[in-house]
Amino acid sequence: MSTQANRYYDKYKRDQEARTFYKSRAWERCRQMVLVRDHYLCQSCKRNGRLTVANTVHHIKELKNHPELALDMDNLETICPTCHNREHPEKGMREREQKKKRIRVAKESANMEIT
């Protein structure tokens, strides 16, 4: 997910409690330990025989449904942005919608030039 889309999601879609958690010192420390444990490699790609550098730490069981596992390292894994978007397609919606709009505008522009 791009930085802009990430900021949009964090500001408008993520609930305040989750925002506070993800800015906490405890999360930052736990996140860093998971990244080091996983050698900054996407665990999802690795299970499929690919080595991909990653820096996103993903809750296997979602934070909102399992807050008790928020800092449980057995519930956390490092994954790449592509795999994270696959896990959470709702987080990239705005970016995809903007891309579709740009394509639609380009097609309309091209059609106007032809006629």
C-alpha angles and dihedrals in degrees: 000000000000120000091248093052090045091054091047092051092046093048102041110020109029114085119245094247092056091046090054091048094050090051093049124113091231091058093047091052094045091045091053092050091052092049091051092044091052093042090236089289126134106251093201092055090043090056086056094050098260129116112218127169111236141177104181119103111209130200105229090202105040119257094230092054097038110029089159088068095050094115099023105123090206087065094050132078137169113248136172122247092256093055092042090054088050089053093045109027090164091069094063097046097107093051092049092048091052091050091050090050092051090050092048092050091048091051092048090049091050091049091051091053092051096052 
